[in-house]
């Protein structure tokens, strides 16, 4: 799988989990994001976050859950 820039990304995210996190962000008080490199969850992540640094793996591949839905990571 590739991101919008054509970079290879590991297939580590569950599409249903991303969708549910996006719903929680849009309609609740959660602000979840995910690293598309290692799959780590990030709390307090802005919905439109792009390329934030991952606290787990150090890569700049953290995106807000709603942003991931727009990018096609949720089914």
N, C-alpha and C positions, 0 to 999 in steps of 0.2 A: 504494500500500500504506500502511496505517496501523499505528501501534504500539498498545499496549494502552490508551493515553490518547486515541486518535483523532487523534494528530498525523500529518501526512503524512511518510512516510519514502521516500527514494529506493530504487529496486530495484537495489542495487549488490552484493549478496551472492550468492555461488554456494551454493545449498542443499546440494550435495554436500560442498563445502569446509567449511561450517559443521558438518555432521554428522560429518565426519572429525575436525575439531578437537575436537568434543565427546567423541568416542570417545577421542582422545589424552589429553584432560583427565581423563576418568573412569578410564581403564585404563593410563595411562602417566604420564610426568612433565611433560607439557606443560600449560601454563595459558594458553590462548589466549582472546582476546576479539576482538570486531569492533565497529567503529563502524557503526551502521546509517544514518548520514547520508552518510559519504564512502567507507565500505568498508575503511578501514585496519585492519590486523591489529595486535593489542596482545598482547605477550608478558608473562607474569607477572600476568595478569588473573584474579581470583578467579572460580571457576565460577558463582557466583550474583551476579556484578557486575551492577548496573543503574545506568544514567545516569552512568557515570564520564565524566570529561572526556577528549576525544580530543586527543592530542598533535599530530595532523595538522591538523584543522579547527577545534578549539576548542569544538565542540559537546559537550554532555553526553549523548551517545548511544552510549557504549561499554557492551556487554553481554558477559558471559561466554558462551562457546560453548554449554555445556549450557543456560544460561538462554534462549539464542536458539532452541534446539530446542524447549523448552517453549513458547515464544512462537509457534512455527509457522514459523520461518525455515528449517527443514531439511525436506526432503521424504522 
